[in-house]
Amino acid sequence: MSESRDSSPLRADNNTAIMSYTSVDFEVHGRVQGVCFRMYTEDEARKLGVVGWVRNTRQGTVDGQVQGPTDKVQRMQEWLSKKGSPSSRITKCNFKNERQVNQLDFKDFRTTY
């Protein structure tokens, strides 16, 4: 009889679960300032259970970082790319520095200045 192994979360030698999370940086372009984009981003992140931060840039974009379970980060990426706040008009969203991390760098999701 063979034993089935769960590929996630990762397991250490002592059979203790080690969580693996996804971390990704984002920058959203379009009409994203002055339309409550950051507030809606915070709300969506909290609903999904991801952590990180969001801020306005001097270039008129919104950038930030999202961390959490891969499926939830992917749902947040979809929201950032296609939905946003009701009054926003997203023209493009860039994601970079996507990587796996063993622990989260943040306790919640916040707007930074």
Gaussian input, Z-matrix of N, CA and C with variables (Angstrom, degrees):
# hf/3-21g

backbone

0 1
 N
 C     1     B1
 C     2     B2     1     A1
 N     3     B3     2     A2     1     D1
 C     4     B4     3     A3     2     D2
 C     5     B5     4     A4     3     D3
 N     6     B6     5     A5     4     D4
 C     7     B7     6     A6     5     D5
 C     8     B8     7     A7     6     D6
 N     9     B9     8     A8     7     D7
 C    10    B10     9     A9     8     D8
 C    11    B11    10    A10     9     D9
 N    12    B12    11    A11    10    D10
 C    13    B13    12    A12    11    D11
 C    14    B14    13    A13    12    D12
 N    15    B15    14    A14    13    D13
 C    16    B16    15    A15    14    D14
 C    17    B17    16    A16    15    D15
 N    18    B18    17    A17    16    D16
 C    19    B19    18    A18    17    D17
 C    20    B20    19    A19    18    D18
 N    21    B21    20    A20    19    D19
 C    22    B22    21    A21    20    D20
 C    23    B23    22    A22    21    D21
 N    24    B24    23    A23    22    D22
 C    25    B25    24    A24    23    D23
 C    26    B26    25    A25    24    D24
 N    27    B27    26    A26    25    D25
 C    28    B28    27    A27    26    D26
 C    29    B29    28    A28    27    D27
 N    30    B30    29    A29    28    D28
 C    31    B31    30    A30    29    D29
 C    32    B32    31    A31    30    D30
 N    33    B33    32    A32    31    D31
 C    34    B34    33    A33    32    D32
 C    35    B35    34    A34    33    D33
 N    36    B36    35    A35    34    D34
 C    37    B37    36    A36    35    D35
 C    38    B38    37    A37    36    D36
 N    39    B39    38    A38    37    D37
 C    40    B40    39    A39    38    D38
 C    41    B41    40    A40    39    D39
 N    42    B42    41    A41    40    D40
 C    43    B43    42    A42    41    D41
 C    44    B44    43    A43    42    D42
 N    45    B45    44    A44    43    D43
 C    46    B46    45    A45    44    D44
 C    47    B47    46    A46    45    D45
 N    48    B48    47    A47    46    D46
 C    49    B49    48    A48    47    D47
 C    50    B50    49    A49    48    D48
 N    51    B51    50    A50    49    D49
 C    52    B52    51    A51    50    D50
 C    53    B53    52    A52    51    D51
 N    54    B54    53    A53    52    D52
 C    55    B55    54    A54    53    D53
 C    56    B56    55    A55    54    D54
 N    57    B57    56    A56    55    D55
 C    58    B58    57    A57    56    D56
 C    59    B59    58    A58    57    D57
 N    60    B60    59    A59    58    D58
 C    61    B61    60    A60    59    D59
 C    62    B62    61    A61    60    D60
 N    63    B63    62    A62    61    D61
 C    64    B64    63    A63    62    D62
 C    65    B65    64    A64    63    D63
 N    66    B66    65    A65    64    D64
 C    67    B67    66    A66    65    D65
 C    68    B68    67    A67    66    D66
 N    69    B69    68    A68    67    D67
 C    70    B70    69    A69    68    D68
 C    71    B71    70    A70    69    D69
 N    72    B72    71    A71    70    D70
 C    73    B73    72    A72    71    D71
 C    74    B74    73    A73    72    D72
 N    75    B75    74    A74    73    D73
 C    76    B76    75    A75    74    D74
 C    77    B77    76    A76    75    D75
 N    78    B78    77    A77    76    D76
 C    79    B79    78    A78    77    D77
 C    80    B80    79    A79    78    D78
 N    81    B81    80    A80    79    D79
 C    82    B82    81    A81    80    D80
 C    83    B83    82    A82    81    D81
 N    84    B84    83    A83    82    D82
 C    85    B85    84    A84    83    D83
 C    86    B86    85    A85    84    D84
 N    87    B87    86    A86    85    D85
 C    88    B88    87    A87    86    D86
 C    89    B89    88    A88    87    D87
 N    90    B90    89    A89    88    D88
 C    91    B91    90    A90    89    D89
 C    92    B92    91    A91    90    D90
 N    93    B93    92    A92    91    D91
 C    94    B94    93    A93    92    D92
 C    95    B95    94    A94    93    D93
 N    96    B96    95    A95    94    D94
 C    97    B97    96    A96    95    D95
 C    98    B98    97    A97    96    D96
 N    99    B99    98    A98    97    D97
 C   100   B100    99    A99    98    D98
 C   101   B101   100   A100    99    D99
 N   102   B102   101   A101   100   D100
 C   103   B103   102   A102   101   D101
 C   104   B104   103   A103   102   D102
 N   105   B105   104   A104   103   D103
 C   106   B106   105   A105   104   D104
 C   107   B107   106   A106   105   D105
 N   108   B108   107   A107   106   D106
 C   109   B109   108   A108   107   D107
 C   110   B110   109   A109   108   D108
 N   111   B111   110   A110   109   D109
 C   112   B112   111   A111   110   D110
 C   113   B113   112   A112   111   D111
 N   114   B114   113   A113   112   D112
 C   115   B115   114   A114   113   D113
 C   116   B116   115   A115   114   D114
 N   117   B117   116   A116   115   D115
 C   118   B118   117   A117   116   D116
 C   119   B119   118   A118   117   D117
 N   120   B120   119   A119   118   D118
 C   121   B121   120   A120   119   D119
 C   122   B122   121   A121   120   D120
 N   123   B123   122   A122   121   D121
 C   124   B124   123   A123   122   D122
 C   125   B125   124   A124   123   D123
 N   126   B126   125   A125   124   D124
 C   127   B127   126   A126   125   D125
 C   128   B128   127   A127   126   D126
 N   129   B129   128   A128   127   D127
 C   130   B130   129   A129   128   D128
 C   131   B131   130   A130   129   D129
 N   132   B132   131   A131   130   D130
 C   133   B133   132   A132   131   D131
 C   134   B134   133   A133   132   D132
 N   135   B135   134   A134   133   D133
 C   136   B136   135   A135   134   D134
 C   137   B137   136   A136   135   D135
 N   138   B138   137   A137   136   D136
 C   139   B139   138   A138   137   D137
 C   140   B140   139   A139   138   D138
 N   141   B141   140   A140   139   D139
 C   142   B142   141   A141   140   D140
 C   143   B143   142   A142   141   D141
 N   144   B144   143   A143   142   D142
 C   145   B145   144   A144   143   D143
 C   146   B146   145   A145   144   D144
 N   147   B147   146   A146   145   D145
 C   148   B148   147   A147   146   D146
 C   149   B149   148   A148   147   D147
 N   150   B150   149   A149   148   D148
 C   151   B151   150   A150   149   D149
 C   152   B152   151   A151   150   D150
 N   153   B153   152   A152   151   D151
 C   154   B154   153   A153   152   D152
 C   155   B155   154   A154   153   D153
 N   156   B156   155   A155   154   D154
 C   157   B157   156   A156   155   D155
 C   158   B158   157   A157   156   D156
 N   159   B159   158   A158   157   D157
 C   160   B160   159   A159   158   D158
 C   161   B161   160   A160   159   D159
 N   162   B162   161   A161   160   D160
 C   163   B163   162   A162   161   D161
 C   164   B164   163   A163   162   D162
 N   165   B165   164   A164   163   D163
 C   166   B166   165   A165   164   D164
 C   167   B167   166   A166   165   D165
 N   168   B168   167   A167   166   D166
 C   169   B169   168   A168   167   D167
 C   170   B170   169   A169   168   D168
 N   171   B171   170   A170   169   D169
 C   172   B172   171   A171   170   D170
 C   173   B173   172   A172   171   D171
 N   174   B174   173   A173   172   D172
 C   175   B175   174   A174   173   D173
 C   176   B176   175   A175   174   D174
 N   177   B177   176   A176   175   D175
 C   178   B178   177   A177   176   D176
 C   179   B179   178   A178   177   D177
 N   180   B180   179   A179   178   D178
 C   181   B181   180   A180   179   D179
 C   182   B182   181   A181   180   D180
 N   183   B183   182   A182   181   D181
 C   184   B184   183   A183   182   D182
 C   185   B185   184   A184   183   D183
 N   186   B186   185   A185   184   D184
 C   187   B187   186   A186   185   D185
 C   188   B188   187   A187   186   D186
 N   189   B189   188   A188   187   D187
 C   190   B190   189   A189   188   D188
 C   191   B191   190   A190   189   D189
 N   192   B192   191   A191   190   D190
 C   193   B193   192   A192   191   D191
 C   194   B194   193   A193   192   D192
 N   195   B195   194   A194   193   D193
 C   196   B196   195   A195   194   D194
 C   197   B197   196   A196   195   D195
 N   198   B198   197   A197   196   D196
 C   199   B199   198   A198   197   D197
 C   200   B200   199   A199   198   D198
 N   201   B201   200   A200   199   D199
 C   202   B202   201   A201   200   D200
 C   203   B203   202   A202   201   D201
 N   204   B204   203   A203   202   D202
 C   205   B205   204   A204   203   D203
 C   206   B206   205   A205   204   D204
 N   207   B207   206   A206   205   D205
 C   208   B208   207   A207   206   D206
 C   209   B209   208   A208   207   D207
 N   210   B210   209   A209   208   D208
 C   211   B211   210   A210   209   D209
 C   212   B212   211   A211   210   D210
 N   213   B213   212   A212   211   D211
 C   214   B214   213   A213   212   D212
 C   215   B215   214   A214   213   D213
 N   216   B216   215   A215   214   D214
 C   217   B217   216   A216   215   D215
 C   218   B218   217   A217   216   D216
 N   219   B219   218   A218   217   D217
 C   220   B220   219   A219   218   D218
 C   221   B221   220   A220   219   D219
 N   222   B222   221   A221   220   D220
 C   223   B223   222   A222   221   D221
 C   224   B224   223   A223   222   D222
 N   225   B225   224   A224   223   D223
 C   226   B226   225   A225   224   D224
 C   227   B227   226   A226   225   D225
 N   228   B228   227   A227   226   D226
 C   229   B229   228   A228   227   D227
 C   230   B230   229   A229   228   D228
 N   231   B231   230   A230   229   D229
 C   232   B232   231   A231   230   D230
 C   233   B233   232   A232   231   D231
 N   234   B234   233   A233   232   D232
 C   235   B235   234   A234   233   D233
 C   236   B236   235   A235   234   D234
 N   237   B237   236   A236   235   D235
 C   238   B238   237   A237   236   D236
 C   239   B239   238   A238   237   D237
 N   240   B240   239   A239   238   D238
 C   241   B241   240   A240   239   D239
 C   242   B242   241   A241   240   D240
 N   243   B243   242   A242   241   D241
 C   244   B244   243   A243   242   D242
 C   245   B245   244   A244   243   D243
 N   246   B246   245   A245   244   D244
 C   247   B247   246   A246   245   D245
 C   248   B248   247   A247   246   D246
 N   249   B249   248   A248   247   D247
 C   250   B250   249   A249   248   D248
 C   251   B251   250   A250   249   D249
 N   252   B252   251   A251   250   D250
 C   253   B253   252   A252   251   D251
 C   254   B254   253   A253   252   D252
 N   255   B255   254   A254   253   D253
 C   256   B256   255   A255   254   D254
 C   257   B257   256   A256   255   D255
 N   258   B258   257   A257   256   D256
 C   259   B259   258   A258   257   D257
 C   260   B260   259   A259   258   D258
 N   261   B261   260   A260   259   D259
 C   262   B262   261   A261   260   D260
 C   263   B263   262   A262   261   D261
 N   264   B264   263   A263   262   D262
 C   265   B265   264   A264   263   D263
 C   266   B266   265   A265   264   D264
 N   267   B267   266   A266   265   D265
 C   268   B268   267   A267   266   D266
 C   269   B269   268   A268   267   D267
 N   270   B270   269   A269   268   D268
 C   271   B271   270   A270   269   D269
 C   272   B272   271   A271   270   D270
 N   273   B273   272   A272   271   D271
 C   274   B274   273   A273   272   D272
 C   275   B275   274   A274   273   D273
 N   276   B276   275   A275   274   D274
 C   277   B277   276   A276   275   D275
 C   278   B278   277   A277   276   D276
 N   279   B279   278   A278   277   D277
 C   280   B280   279   A279   278   D278
 C   281   B281   280   A280   279   D279
 N   282   B282   281   A281   280   D280
 C   283   B283   282   A282   281   D281
 C   284   B284   283   A283   282   D282
 N   285   B285   284   A284   283   D283
 C   286   B286   285   A285   284   D284
 C   287   B287   286   A286   285   D285
 N   288   B288   287   A287   286   D286
 C   289   B289   288   A288   287   D287
 C   290   B290   289   A289   288   D288
 N   291   B291   290   A290   289   D289
 C   292   B292   291   A291   290   D290
 C   293   B293   292   A292   291   D291
 N   294   B294   293   A293   292   D292
 C   295   B295   294   A294   293   D293
 C   296   B296   295   A295   294   D294
 N   297   B297   296   A296   295   D295
 C   298   B298   297   A297   296   D296
 C   299   B299   298   A298   297   D297
 N   300   B300   299   A299   298   D298
 C   301   B301   300   A300   299   D299
 C   302   B302   301   A301   300   D300
 N   303   B303   302   A302   301   D301
 C   304   B304   303   A303   302   D302
 C   305   B305   304   A304   303   D303
 N   306   B306   305   A305   304   D304
 C   307   B307   306   A306   305   D305
 C   308   B308   307   A307   306   D306
 N   309   B309   308   A308   307   D307
 C   310   B310   309   A309   308   D308
 C   311   B311   310   A310   309   D309
 N   312   B312   311   A311   310   D310
 C   313   B313   312   A312   311   D311
 C   314   B314   313   A313   312   D312
 N   315   B315   314   A314   313   D313
 C   316   B316   315   A315   314   D314
 C   317   B317   316   A316   315   D315
 N   318   B318   317   A317   316   D316
 C   319   B319   318   A318   317   D317
 C   320   B320   319   A319   318   D318
 N   321   B321   320   A320   319   D319
 C   322   B322   321   A321   320   D320
 C   323   B323   322   A322   321   D321
 N   324   B324   323   A323   322   D322
 C   325   B325   324   A324   323   D323
 C   326   B326   325   A325   324   D324
 N   327   B327   326   A326   325   D325
 C   328   B328   327   A327   326   D326
 C   329   B329   328   A328   327   D327
 N   330   B330   329   A329   328   D328
 C   331   B331   330   A330   329   D329
 C   332   B332   331   A331   330   D330
 N   333   B333   332   A332   331   D331
 C   334   B334   333   A333   332   D332
 C   335   B335   334   A334   333   D333
 N   336   B336   335   A335   334   D334
 C   337   B337   336   A336   335   D335
 C   338   B338   337   A337   336   D336

   B1=1.4401
   B2=1.5186
   B3=1.3108
   B4=1.4595
   B5=1.5193
   B6=1.2986
   B7=1.4524
   B8=1.5181
   B9=1.3326
   B10=1.4650
   B11=1.5224
   B12=1.3065
   B13=1.4654
   B14=1.5074
   B15=1.3033
   B16=1.4550
   B17=1.5200
   B18=1.3364
   B19=1.4643
   B20=1.5255
   B21=1.3284
   B22=1.4518
   B23=1.5094
   B24=1.2569
   B25=1.4551
   B26=1.5190
   B27=1.3180
   B28=1.4596
   B29=1.5218
   B30=1.3084
   B31=1.4703
   B32=1.5168
   B33=1.3048
   B34=1.4569
   B35=1.5279
   B36=1.3208
   B37=1.4656
   B38=1.5197
   B39=1.3212
   B40=1.4589
   B41=1.5349
   B42=1.3345
   B43=1.4563
   B44=1.5281
   B45=1.3221
   B46=1.4521
   B47=1.5280
   B48=1.3092
   B49=1.4701
   B50=1.5223
   B51=1.3227
   B52=1.4599
   B53=1.5250
   B54=1.3159
   B55=1.4600
   B56=1.5267
   B57=1.2910
   B58=1.4502
   B59=1.5230
   B60=1.3124
   B61=1.4562
   B62=1.5233
   B63=1.3197
   B64=1.4463
   B65=1.5165
   B66=1.3271
   B67=1.4582
   B68=1.5171
   B69=1.3339
   B70=1.4603
   B71=1.5267
   B72=1.3206
   B73=1.4611
   B74=1.5200
   B75=1.3401
   B76=1.4539
   B77=1.5283
   B78=1.3299
   B79=1.4599
   B80=1.5260
   B81=1.3305
   B82=1.4529
   B83=1.5255
   B84=1.3426
   B85=1.4596
   B86=1.5270
   B87=1.3327
   B88=1.4531
   B89=1.5183
   B90=1.3139
   B91=1.4705
   B92=1.5273
   B93=1.3360
   B94=1.4649
   B95=1.5279
   B96=1.3239
   B97=1.4650
   B98=1.5256
   B99=1.3402
   B100=1.4554
   B101=1.5159
   B102=1.3313
   B103=1.4693
   B104=1.5338
   B105=1.3245
   B106=1.4783
   B107=1.5215
   B108=1.3296
   B109=1.4661
   B110=1.5313
   B111=1.3391
   B112=1.4708
   B113=1.5238
   B114=1.3255
   B115=1.4643
   B116=1.5345
   B117=1.3280
   B118=1.4709
   B119=1.5298
   B120=1.3287
   B121=1.4657
   B122=1.5225
   B123=1.3216
   B124=1.4731
   B125=1.5210
   B126=1.3238
   B127=1.4717
   B128=1.5275
   B129=1.3281
   B130=1.4712
   B131=1.5324
   B132=1.3296
   B133=1.4655
   B134=1.5259
   B135=1.3031
   B136=1.4706
   B137=1.5223
   B138=1.3378
   B139=1.4680
   B140=1.5236
   B141=1.3241
   B142=1.4694
   B143=1.5235
   B144=1.3297
   B145=1.4607
   B146=1.5174
   B147=1.3430
   B148=1.4619
   B149=1.5246
   B150=1.3286
   B151=1.4607
   B152=1.5225
   B153=1.3349
   B154=1.4522
   B155=1.5013
   B156=1.3354
   B157=1.4629
   B158=1.5241
   B159=1.3394
   B160=1.4564
   B161=1.5243
   B162=1.3439
   B163=1.4687
   B164=1.5227
   B165=1.3374
   B166=1.4603
   B167=1.5176
   B168=1.3356
   B169=1.4587
   B170=1.5257
   B171=1.3110
   B172=1.4630
   B173=1.5217
   B174=1.3176
   B175=1.4643
   B176=1.5303
   B177=1.3312
   B178=1.4596
   B179=1.5190
   B180=1.3283
   B181=1.4632
   B182=1.5277
   B183=1.3047
   B184=1.4628
   B185=1.5163
   B186=1.3398
   B187=1.4633
   B188=1.5134
   B189=1.3300
   B190=1.4559
   B191=1.5041
   B192=1.3220
   B193=1.4607
   B194=1.5175
   B195=1.3235
   B196=1.4614
   B197=1.5160
   B198=1.3329
   B199=1.4637
   B200=1.5237
   B201=1.3212
   B202=1.4539
   B203=1.5176
   B204=1.3283
   B205=1.4607
   B206=1.5298
   B207=1.3048
   B208=1.4641
   B209=1.5216
   B210=1.3257
   B211=1.4662
   B212=1.5231
   B213=1.3198
   B214=1.4676
   B215=1.5247
   B216=1.3230
   B217=1.4695
   B218=1.5250
   B219=1.3291
   B220=1.4620
   B221=1.5241
   B222=1.3179
   B223=1.4652
   B224=1.5240
   B225=1.3356
   B226=1.4640
   B227=1.5286
   B228=1.3264
   B229=1.4661
   B230=1.5313
   B231=1.2971
   B232=1.4682
   B233=1.5261
   B234=1.3257
   B235=1.4644
   B236=1.5311
   B237=1.3393
   B238=1.4671
   B239=1.5269
   B240=1.3083
   B241=1.4659
   B242=1.5195
   B243=1.3363
   B244=1.4633
   B245=1.5131
   B246=1.3205
   B247=1.4600
   B248=1.5253
   B249=1.3270
   B250=1.4581
   B251=1.5162
   B252=1.3221
   B253=1.4646
   B254=1.5280
   B255=1.3368
   B256=1.4725
   B257=1.5295
   B258=1.3371
   B259=1.4729
   B260=1.5227
   B261=1.3124
   B262=1.4743
   B263=1.5208
   B264=1.3332
   B265=1.4627
   B266=1.5258
   B267=1.3029
   B268=1.4605
   B269=1.5206
   B270=1.3351
   B271=1.4630
   B272=1.5210
   B273=1.3341
   B274=1.4701
   B275=1.5133
   B276=1.3179
   B277=1.4641
   B278=1.5242
   B279=1.3182
   B280=1.4659
   B281=1.5236
   B282=1.3230
   B283=1.4624
   B284=1.5148
   B285=1.3269
   B286=1.4621
   B287=1.5234
   B288=1.3078
   B289=1.4709
   B290=1.5285
   B291=1.3385
   B292=1.4620
   B293=1.5188
   B294=1.3333
   B295=1.4595
   B296=1.5279
   B297=1.3165
   B298=1.4546
   B299=1.5273
   B300=1.3233
   B301=1.4664
   B302=1.5243
   B303=1.3298
   B304=1.4647
   B305=1.5136
   B306=1.3361
   B307=1.4622
   B308=1.5209
   B309=1.3216
   B310=1.4551
   B311=1.5243
   B312=1.3195
   B313=1.4592
   B314=1.5251
   B315=1.3247
   B316=1.4701
   B317=1.5156
   B318=1.3491
   B319=1.4588
   B320=1.5295
   B321=1.3312
   B322=1.4555
   B323=1.5193
   B324=1.3259
   B325=1.4624
   B326=1.5170
   B327=1.3524
   B328=1.4690
   B329=1.5168
   B330=1.3178
   B331=1.4534
   B332=1.5174
   B333=1.3313
   B334=1.4531
   B335=1.5173
   B336=1.3202
   B337=1.4610
   B338=1.5118
   A1=109.79
   A2=117.90
   A3=119.85
   A4=110.09
   A5=114.30
   A6=121.94
   A7=109.19
   A8=118.17
   A9=118.95
   A10=108.48
   A11=115.53
   A12=120.83
   A13=109.41
   A14=114.32
   A15=121.27
   A16=108.20
   A17=117.04
   A18=120.04
   A19=112.89
   A20=118.48
   A21=120.33
   A22=108.30
   A23=121.98
   A24=126.35
   A25=113.02
   A26=114.82
   A27=120.37
   A28=109.54
   A29=116.00
   A30=119.97
   A31=110.18
   A32=115.77
   A33=121.64
   A34=108.35
   A35=116.94
   A36=121.53
   A37=112.96
   A38=118.23
   A39=120.55
   A40=111.48
   A41=116.98
   A42=124.42
   A43=112.91
   A44=117.56
   A45=122.64
   A46=108.33
   A47=116.32
   A48=120.13
   A49=110.13
   A50=116.03
   A51=122.54
   A52=105.74
   A53=115.98
   A54=119.43
   A55=110.01
   A56=115.36
   A57=121.98
   A58=107.31
   A59=116.20
   A60=122.25
   A61=109.62
   A62=115.29
   A63=121.81
   A64=108.83
   A65=115.91
   A66=122.85
   A67=107.42
   A68=117.34
   A69=120.90
   A70=110.10
   A71=115.70
   A72=122.64
   A73=108.22
   A74=116.55
   A75=119.74
   A76=111.32
   A77=115.24
   A78=122.53
   A79=107.31
   A80=115.51
   A81=122.06
   A82=108.67
   A83=115.97
   A84=123.26
   A85=109.91
   A86=115.27
   A87=121.25
   A88=109.70
   A89=116.01
   A90=120.54
   A91=106.67
   A92=115.59
   A93=120.79
   A94=112.85
   A95=117.19
   A96=119.99
   A97=108.19
   A98=115.60
   A99=120.49
   A100=113.35
   A101=117.30
   A102=122.00
   A103=111.12
   A104=116.52
   A105=123.35
   A106=113.53
   A107=116.92
   A108=120.92
   A109=111.60
   A110=116.55
   A111=119.39
   A112=111.26
   A113=117.50
   A114=121.41
   A115=110.50
   A116=116.26
   A117=119.94
   A118=111.09
   A119=116.83
   A120=120.24
   A121=110.22
   A122=117.14
   A123=120.89
   A124=110.70
   A125=116.52
   A126=120.54
   A127=111.74
   A128=116.32
   A129=120.30
   A130=110.74
   A131=116.35
   A132=120.27
   A133=110.78
   A134=116.80
   A135=120.12
   A136=111.19
   A137=116.73
   A138=119.97
   A139=110.91
   A140=116.24
   A141=120.61
   A142=112.84
   A143=117.61
   A144=120.63
   A145=113.39
   A146=116.84
   A147=120.93
   A148=108.91
   A149=115.97
   A150=121.41
   A151=109.66
   A152=116.12
   A153=120.74
   A154=111.53
   A155=115.03
   A156=120.14
   A157=110.41
   A158=114.81
   A159=122.70
   A160=107.84
   A161=117.06
   A162=121.00
   A163=109.74
   A164=115.49
   A165=121.48
   A166=108.46
   A167=116.83
   A168=120.90
   A169=109.13
   A170=116.34
   A171=121.22
   A172=112.25
   A173=117.13
   A174=122.22
   A175=112.34
   A176=117.27
   A177=120.82
   A178=114.11
   A179=116.41
   A180=120.96
   A181=108.93
   A182=115.13
   A183=122.31
   A184=106.26
   A185=116.75
   A186=118.74
   A187=110.48
   A188=115.11
   A189=119.45
   A190=112.08
   A191=114.24
   A192=121.50
   A193=108.52
   A194=115.38
   A195=122.37
   A196=108.34
   A197=116.18
   A198=122.08
   A199=109.15
   A200=115.37
   A201=120.18
   A202=110.51
   A203=116.44
   A204=119.88
   A205=109.80
   A206=117.01
   A207=122.35
   A208=113.08
   A209=118.21
   A210=120.15
   A211=111.66
   A212=117.53
   A213=120.84
   A214=111.26
   A215=117.24
   A216=120.61
   A217=109.33
   A218=117.38
   A219=120.75
   A220=111.31
   A221=117.56
   A222=120.60
   A223=110.97
   A224=116.75
   A225=120.19
   A226=110.09
   A227=117.65
   A228=121.22
   A229=110.35
   A230=116.96
   A231=121.57
   A232=110.15
   A233=116.74
   A234=121.41
   A235=110.41
   A236=117.01
   A237=121.46
   A238=111.61
   A239=117.46
   A240=122.29
   A241=113.74
   A242=116.20
   A243=118.53
   A244=115.63
   A245=118.49
   A246=119.09
   A247=112.40
   A248=117.79
   A249=120.55
   A250=112.35
   A251=115.87
   A252=119.90
   A253=109.46
   A254=117.02
   A255=119.63
   A256=114.46
   A257=118.17
   A258=120.56
   A259=113.75
   A260=117.16
   A261=119.55
   A262=110.59
   A263=114.97
   A264=122.67
   A265=106.67
   A266=116.69
   A267=122.43
   A268=109.16
   A269=116.24
   A270=119.64
   A271=111.69
   A272=116.79
   A273=120.78
   A274=109.15
   A275=114.89
   A276=121.31
   A277=106.97
   A278=115.73
   A279=121.34
   A280=109.48
   A281=115.01
   A282=121.71
   A283=107.56
   A284=116.07
   A285=120.10
   A286=109.87
   A287=115.04
   A288=122.55
   A289=112.48
   A290=117.02
   A291=118.98
   A292=108.76
   A293=115.10
   A294=119.60
   A295=109.97
   A296=114.97
   A297=121.67
   A298=108.53
   A299=116.85
   A300=122.51
   A301=108.16
   A302=115.91
   A303=120.67
   A304=113.24
   A305=116.10
   A306=118.83
   A307=109.39
   A308=115.12
   A309=121.15
   A310=110.03
   A311=116.51
   A312=121.59
   A313=112.81
   A314=117.18
   A315=121.64
   A316=109.91
   A317=115.99
   A318=121.27
   A319=111.73
   A320=115.98
   A321=120.96
   A322=109.47
   A323=116.42
   A324=120.50
   A325=107.34
   A326=116.34
   A327=121.03
   A328=112.52
   A329=113.94
   A330=121.32
   A331=107.59
   A332=117.15
   A333=121.28
   A334=108.16
   A335=115.68
   A336=120.72
   A337=110.48
   D1=130.28
   D2=179.76
   D3=-97.71
   D4=147.12
   D5=-179.38
   D6=-89.80
   D7=131.18
   D8=177.90
   D9=-86.22
   D10=141.16
   D11=-179.00
   D12=-115.79
   D13=137.95
   D14=176.69
   D15=-86.80
   D16=125.35
   D17=-176.91
   D18=-80.36
   D19=-11.96
   D20=175.98
   D21=-142.36
   D22=135.14
   D23=-3.45
   D24=-71.71
   D25=165.18
   D26=178.06
   D27=-66.02
   D28=151.71
   D29=179.50
   D30=-117.55
   D31=136.02
   D32=175.46
   D33=-84.93
   D34=171.86
   D35=-178.72
   D36=-57.23
   D37=-32.59
   D38=-178.21
   D39=-86.20
   D40=14.26
   D41=176.97
   D42=66.31
   D43=20.36
   D44=175.12
   D45=-87.17
   D46=134.93
   D47=-179.50
   D48=-69.50
   D49=133.53
   D50=173.56
   D51=-117.40
   D52=116.22
   D53=-178.13
   D54=-72.47
   D55=143.38
   D56=173.87
   D57=-117.15
   D58=128.32
   D59=-179.03
   D60=-119.37
   D61=162.86
   D62=173.88
   D63=-104.99
   D64=140.58
   D65=175.25
   D66=-126.80
   D67=134.92
   D68=179.38
   D69=-147.87
   D70=141.34
   D71=174.66
   D72=-93.40
   D73=149.00
   D74=179.93
   D75=-138.68
   D76=156.62
   D77=170.77
   D78=-142.58
   D79=123.84
   D80=-176.90
   D81=-106.86
   D82=129.93
   D83=-178.81
   D84=-110.35
   D85=155.49
   D86=177.48
   D87=123.25
   D88=-152.26
   D89=176.04
   D90=-88.12
   D91=87.68
   D92=-173.57
   D93=-126.63
   D94=-1.40
   D95=174.81
   D96=-111.58
   D97=143.82
   D98=-178.89
   D99=77.71
   D100=14.79
   D101=-178.68
   D102=-130.57
   D103=25.05
   D104=178.75
   D105=60.81
   D106=26.14
   D107=-177.72
   D108=-60.28
   D109=-44.87
   D110=-178.47
   D111=-63.51
   D112=-42.46
   D113=-179.58
   D114=-62.12
   D115=-45.91
   D116=178.80
   D117=-66.45
   D118=-34.01
   D119=177.30
   D120=-64.41
   D121=-44.67
   D122=175.90
   D123=-57.89
   D124=-47.85
   D125=-179.07
   D126=-59.89
   D127=-45.18
   D128=-179.08
   D129=-65.31
   D130=-41.77
   D131=179.28
   D132=-61.27
   D133=-41.69
   D134=179.44
   D135=-67.12
   D136=-39.85
   D137=177.26
   D138=-61.18
   D139=-41.12
   D140=-178.03
   D141=-78.98
   D142=-20.73
   D143=-178.99
   D144=83.15
   D145=33.12
   D146=174.27
   D147=-107.35
   D148=162.23
   D149=-179.64
   D150=-121.77
   D151=166.99
   D152=178.27
   D153=145.32
   D154=-146.53
   D155=-177.28
   D156=-154.62
   D157=163.56
   D158=177.96
   D159=-145.85
   D160=148.56
   D161=177.68
   D162=-157.16
   D163=159.00
   D164=170.94
   D165=-80.35
   D166=149.02
   D167=175.30
   D168=-109.99
   D169=164.55
   D170=176.54
   D171=-69.36
   D172=-17.57
   D173=-179.85
   D174=-84.83
   D175=0.85
   D176=178.75
   D177=87.34
   D178=10.99
   D179=177.39
   D180=-104.74
   D181=178.88
   D182=173.31
   D183=-123.50
   D184=131.01
   D185=177.79
   D186=-129.79
   D187=170.57
   D188=-179.63
   D189=172.50
   D190=-165.70
   D191=-179.97
   D192=-141.94
   D193=141.10
   D194=177.77
   D195=-123.52
   D196=136.96
   D197=176.10
   D198=-135.88
   D199=145.90
   D200=176.50
   D201=159.85
   D202=-169.86
   D203=175.73
   D204=-58.14
   D205=142.14
   D206=-173.42
   D207=-52.42
   D208=-45.65
   D209=-177.92
   D210=-63.46
   D211=-36.80
   D212=179.44
   D213=-73.66
   D214=-37.11
   D215=176.17
   D216=-63.81
   D217=-41.01
   D218=178.39
   D219=-63.21
   D220=-38.57
   D221=176.82
   D222=-65.94
   D223=-36.80
   D224=177.55
   D225=-68.46
   D226=-38.80
   D227=176.79
   D228=-60.70
   D229=-42.31
   D230=177.94
   D231=-61.34
   D232=-44.78
   D233=179.81
   D234=-62.68
   D235=-45.49
   D236=179.96
   D237=-63.66
   D238=-34.46
   D239=-177.02
   D240=-78.86
   D241=-33.79
   D242=-168.19
   D243=-122.69
   D244=-24.53
   D245=-172.90
   D246=-109.85
   D247=-71.28
   D248=-178.47
   D249=66.46
   D250=-161.32
   D251=178.50
   D252=-76.48
   D253=159.43
   D254=-176.64
   D255=-56.40
   D256=-34.46
   D257=-177.60
   D258=-93.39
   D259=-2.51
   D260=-178.45
   D261=-77.22
   D262=159.33
   D263=173.98
   D264=-133.73
   D265=98.00
   D266=-175.89
   D267=-82.29
   D268=123.73
   D269=177.09
   D270=-97.55
   D271=-32.00
   D272=173.53
   D273=-164.59
   D274=159.30
   D275=177.42
   D276=-138.64
   D277=123.67
   D278=178.96
   D279=-101.94
   D280=137.57
   D281=175.01
   D282=-119.67
   D283=137.64
   D284=178.20
   D285=-147.87
   D286=169.08
   D287=179.11
   D288=56.55
   D289=35.15
   D290=176.74
   D291=-71.36
   D292=130.06
   D293=-176.76
   D294=-156.47
   D295=162.29
   D296=174.89
   D297=-91.35
   D298=136.84
   D299=177.58
   D300=-130.23
   D301=150.60
   D302=-179.41
   D303=-87.95
   D304=-17.54
   D305=177.60
   D306=-145.19
   D307=154.45
   D308=-179.59
   D309=-81.87
   D310=142.36
   D311=179.01
   D312=-87.86
   D313=-9.26
   D314=-175.98
   D315=-130.98
   D316=158.38
   D317=178.89
   D318=-98.61
   D319=-20.53
   D320=-179.79
   D321=-153.89
   D322=-168.23
   D323=178.41
   D324=-116.74
   D325=127.64
   D326=-174.13
   D327=-137.97
   D328=156.63
   D329=168.76
   D330=-84.86
   D331=131.60
   D332=174.57
   D333=-113.81
   D334=161.52
   D335=-177.13
   D336=-125.10

